[in-house]
Amino acid sequence: MSSVFARRKLLGILSSSWVAQACYAVAKLGLPDAMAAGPRPVAELAAECGADPRVLNRLLRAMVSMGLFRQTAPQTYALTSVTEFLRSDVPASLRQMAVLDGEEVFRSFADIMHTVRTGSPAFESIYGEPFYAYLAGQPQLAATFAEAMNGAQVSATLALGDLTGVTRLVDVGGGSAGLLTEALLRYPALRGVLLELPEAVRQAKTTVTEAGVEDRAELVEGDFFEAVPAGGDAYVLARVLHNWTDERAELILRKVREAMTTDGAPGGRLIVLEQLLPEAEIEPGPGKGMVDLLMLVLMEGHDRTQADYRRLLERAGFALRTVRHGSGPDADSMLEAVPA
Ligand SMILES: C[S@@+](CC[C@H](N)C(=O)[O-])C[C@H]1O[C@@H](n2cnc3c(N)ncnc32)[C@H](O)[C@@H]1O
């Protein structure tokens, strides 16, 4: 890479948080929703969304230069295929992800020096409590978080596993039931159970009802450190374990194992969906390593290698049977384990 290109690349990286915060501002204002039907004059948008028209014009003009909006006439703007995802009403919407990233995540990263110096999450030093404990007392944030998680793509990850023959699937920490709903739609004889915190369960009710699978879905409010619903023949932990330290992750796994072996049919299996860190040196590429950094700044969790997961599963009384990798460098992998 030439030094001119390298320096330009670094400059782009250094200002990337400005672009992300500009996306946050338009998402928070609800501008993409107001522009869903087509181009709109900035004066109208400003009046509707509660912004200063001159400032909004400068904001949108800057975002045109990044390919995030199109200018269709003087002072008139339209969404691009990228900012379409900042609308609330599109499948896999990223609007609430933009809000979460622009508020609590951004504030936490602003204090990354605290994490680097002390090893403890910046989030905790700013908000005074661990991430999920804080969320429990903040209904608005809990709603934003649950919606942001629902925006994550589930189809590709679900495709990693074959649920043929499974009768009762328990998704532990399954967010707003995106993955569970996808499974229920794909397998018409399947029944599903979701274990989640209250706000996610509230949103899950809407998800399963809108998809018409509510009669096969049982939504359970609870704490996976206390107990996990018994009687499933398959349990899913999707992007849950990387939120926690090894000790806490082991406790979750033990609770799942307890549920599988109490009155669950023998032969039950556990499906863990996570991004894996490479065993050897990390290669440049999207995703890997950065989510681990996010876990470090927000909570005491971390990403793991396949060998780390094997050890963790073994300590909790599971045997790792199969591992399948999704395609693409930032895809999740599926680890299937059975009680040892
Ligand atoms: C990173 S999200 C993953 C959500 C979902 N499985 C997915 O893949 O999109 C972790 C989930 O764990 C849930 N969670 C956190 N603590 C929990 C607890 N003590 N009991 C049950 N669920 C919990 C959160 O509400 C959140 O939805």
The ligand as a Gaussian input file, in Angstrom:
#p B3LYP/6-31G(d) Opt

LIG

0 1
 C      -26.444000     -10.566000      22.338000
 S      -28.121000     -10.878000      22.668000
 C      -28.457000     -12.206000      21.537000
 C      -29.911000     -12.345000      21.233000
 C      -30.279000     -13.426000      20.232000
 N      -29.959000     -14.752000      20.720000
 C      -29.601000     -13.180000      18.897000
 O      -28.793000     -13.979000      18.445000
 O      -29.914000     -12.133000      18.287000
 C      -28.105000     -11.684000      24.238000
 C      -29.487000     -11.911000      24.802000
 O      -29.392000     -12.455000      26.124000
 C      -30.477000     -11.956000      26.874000
 N      -30.171000     -12.060000      28.308000
 C      -29.214000     -11.383000      28.993000
 N      -29.222000     -11.748000      30.292000
 C      -30.196000     -12.673000      30.423000
 C      -30.660000     -13.446000      31.532000
 N      -30.107000     -13.311000      32.732000
 N      -31.664000     -14.329000      31.318000
 C      -32.233000     -14.463000      30.079000
 N      -31.822000     -13.763000      28.982000
 C      -30.817000     -12.881000      29.158000
 C      -30.590000     -10.520000      26.417000
 O      -31.853000      -9.960000      26.688000
 C      -30.282000     -10.626000      24.939000
 O      -31.431000     -10.702000      24.142000

